[in-house]
């Protein structure tokens, strides 16, 4: 017979622990992203290595959140807002794991770039990173605080990041024409820029999950105007 002893305590404690693990995961994922970018810009291999190693902790936390959440679902059979909290937490954890994966990808490419002479165009990524980081932080704040207005505001900001991403890609592509022996470094930068853009996408997903938690409105793929209408319809 399987062991029927549950690892989790009472329902409120189980929810709180799952939520706290999501917060911890967000903190590590954000730190990994910062370490990867700063490792590239300051040509610091130790920071790159830290981002790569710490991704394992994020992966472990995602597995724990999933396991604990499934146990909550099976043991307590939550409904309404409690059910949404469990589901939203799992989805946010998945997006945070993707953010950390992008940080790891950036760090690995940065390490390869550090083996070659520095190229001044690397500085082009810093404004993109600052925008993506702001989106990530506000996506999490929207989720934590139930701020639907803040969550919806991420749509337009992510479009700005997308536009800036396209501008930087065009500039890097243009510079490749005269890059001669530096083409590999430029290609790494192109992929790093794409990783940063994806962080913005994951931030929007997190905000959408926060809105789902707060209002029960599923606003995926709707855009800001229709999303606001869907939220109002649920109130």
C-alpha positions in Angstrom: 0.0 0.0 0.0 1.3 3.5 -0.8 2.2 5.8 2.1 -0.8 8.0 2.8 1.2 10.5 4.9 1.1 13.9 3.4 4.2 16.1 3.3 2.1 19.3 3.6 0.5 20.8 6.6 -2.9 22.4 6.7 -4.4 24.1 3.6 -3.5 27.7 4.5 0.1 26.6 5.3 0.4 24.7 2.1 -0.8 27.6 0.0 1.6 30.0 1.8 4.6 27.7 1.3 3.8 27.3 -2.4 3.5 31.1 -2.8 6.7 31.7 -0.9 8.5 29.3 -3.1 7.3 31.3 -6.2 8.6 34.5 -4.6 12.0 32.8 -3.9 12.1 31.5 -7.5 11.4 35.0 -8.8 14.2 36.4 -6.8 16.7 33.9 -8.0 15.6 34.1 -11.7 16.0 37.9 -11.5 19.4 37.6 -10.0 20.5 35.1 -12.6 19.4 37.5 -15.4 21.3 40.4 -13.8 24.4 38.2 -13.3 24.3 37.1 -16.9 24.0 40.7 -18.3 26.5 42.2 -15.9 28.9 39.3 -16.6 28.7 40.2 -20.3 29.0 44.0 -19.9 31.7 43.9 -17.3 33.4 40.9 -18.9 33.2 39.0 -15.7 33.2 35.3 -16.2 32.4 34.5 -12.6 29.1 36.3 -12.9 28.3 34.3 -16.0 29.2 31.1 -14.2 26.9 32.1 -11.3 24.0 32.5 -13.6 24.5 29.1 -15.1 24.9 27.3 -11.8 22.0 28.9 -10.1 19.6 27.9 -12.8 19.6 24.5 -11.2 18.1 26.0 -8.1 15.3 27.5 -10.2 14.6 24.2 -11.9 14.4 22.4 -8.5 12.0 25.0 -7.2 9.7 24.7 -10.2 9.6 20.9 -9.6 8.8 21.4 -5.9 6.1 24.0 -6.7 4.5 21.6 -9.2 4.7 18.6 -6.8 3.3 20.6 -3.8 0.6 22.2 -6.0 -0.6 18.8 -7.3 -0.7 17.5 -3.7 -2.8 20.5 -2.7 -5.2 19.9 -5.6 -5.6 16.2 -4.7 -5.7 16.5 -0.9 -7.8 19.7 -0.5 -9.8 19.9 -3.7 -9.8 23.8 -3.6 -12.4 25.8 -5.5 -12.8 29.4 -6.7 -10.0 31.8 -5.7 -8.1 29.1 -3.9 -8.0 26.9 -7.0 -7.0 29.9 -9.1 -4.1 30.6 -6.7 -2.7 27.1 -7.1 -3.0 27.2 -10.9 -1.6 30.7 -11.2 1.3 29.8 -9.0 2.2 26.9 -11.2 2.0 29.0 -14.3 4.0 31.8 -12.9 6.7 29.3 -11.8 6.8 27.9 -15.3 7.4 31.4 -16.7 10.1 32.2 -14.1 11.9 28.9 -15.1 11.9 30.2 -18.7 13.3 33.5 -17.6 16.1 31.7 -15.8 16.7 29.6 -18.9 17.1 32.7 -20.9 19.6 34.0 -18.3 21.5 30.8 -18.6 21.5 31.1 -22.4 22.8 34.7 -22.2 25.5 33.7 -19.7 26.7 30.8 -21.9 27.0 33.1 -25.0 28.6 35.8 -22.9 31.3 33.4 -21.8 32.1 32.6 -25.4 32.2 36.3 -26.2 34.7 36.9 -23.4 37.2 34.7 -25.2 37.4 37.3 -28.0 38.1 41.1 -28.0 35.4 43.3 -26.7 33.0 44.8 -29.2 31.5 48.2 -28.4 28.1 47.2 -29.7 27.6 45.0 -26.6 26.5 48.2 -24.8 23.4 48.3 -27.0 21.8 45.5 -24.9 21.8 47.4 -21.6 18.7 49.6 -22.4 16.9 46.5 -23.5 17.8 44.7 -20.4 16.6 47.6 -18.2 13.2 47.5 -19.9 12.9 43.8 -19.7 13.9 43.8 -16.0 11.3 46.5 -15.3 8.7 44.4 -17.0 9.6 41.3 -15.0 9.5 43.2 -11.7 6.1 44.8 -12.5 4.7 41.5 -13.8 5.6 40.0 -10.5 4.2 43.0 -8.6 1.0 42.7 -10.5 0.7 39.1 -9.5 1.6 39.6 -5.9 -0.6 42.7 -5.3 -3.5 41.8 -7.6 -3.0 45.0 -9.5 -4.9 44.5 -12.8 -4.2 48.0 -14.1 -0.5 47.5 -13.7 -0.8 44.1 -15.4 -2.6 45.5 -18.4 0.0 48.3 -18.7 2.7 45.7 -19.5 1.1 45.1 -23.0 2.2 48.5 -24.4 5.5 48.4 -22.6 6.3 45.0 -24.1 5.5 46.4 -27.5 8.1 49.1 -26.9 10.6 46.4 -25.9 9.8 44.5 -29.1 10.4 47.6 -31.2 13.7 48.4 -29.5 14.7 44.7 -29.9 14.0 45.0 -33.7 16.1 48.2 -33.9 19.1 46.6 -32.2 18.9 43.5 -34.3 18.9 45.7 -37.4 22.0 47.6 -36.1 23.9 44.4 -35.3 23.0 42.9 -38.6 24.3 46.0 -40.4 27.5 46.0 -38.4 28.2 42.3 -39.4 28.9 43.5 -42.9 32.2 44.9 -41.8 32.8 42.7 -38.8 35.2 40.3 -40.6 36.7 38.2 -37.8 34.1 39.3 -35.2 31.0 37.8 -36.8 30.7 35.1 -34.1 30.5 37.7 -31.4 27.9 39.6 -33.3 25.8 36.5 -33.7 26.0 35.8 -30.0 24.8 39.3 -29.4 21.9 38.8 -31.7 20.8 35.7 -29.8 21.3 37.5 -26.4 19.0 40.3 -27.6 16.4 37.8 -28.6 16.6 36.2 -25.1 16.1 39.6 -23.5 13.0 40.2 -25.6 11.6 36.8 -24.5 12.0 37.9 -20.9 9.5 40.6 -21.6 7.1 38.1 -23.1 7.3 36.0 -19.9 6.7 39.1 -17.8 3.5 39.7 -19.7 2.5 36.1 -19.1 3.1 36.5 -15.4 0.9 39.6 -15.3 -1.8 37.7 -17.1 -1.7 35.0 -14.5 -1.9 37.6 -11.8 -5.0 39.1 -13.4 -6.5 35.6 -13.7 -5.9 35.1 -10.0 -7.4 38.4 -9.0 -10.4 38.5 -11.3 -10.9 35.1 -12.8 -10.5 36.7 -16.3 -8.5 34.8 -18.9 -7.1 37.7 -20.9 -4.5 35.7 -22.9 -4.1 36.8 -26.5 -6.6 39.7 -26.1 -4.5 42.8 -25.9 -5.0 45.8 -23.5 -8.5 47.0 -24.7 -10.2 43.6 -24.9 -8.4 42.5 -21.7 -9.8 45.4 -19.8 -13.3 44.6 -21.1 -13.0 41.0 -20.0 -11.9 42.0 -16.5 -14.8 44.3 -16.2 -17.2 41.6 -17.3 -15.9 39.3 -14.5 -16.4 42.0 -11.8 
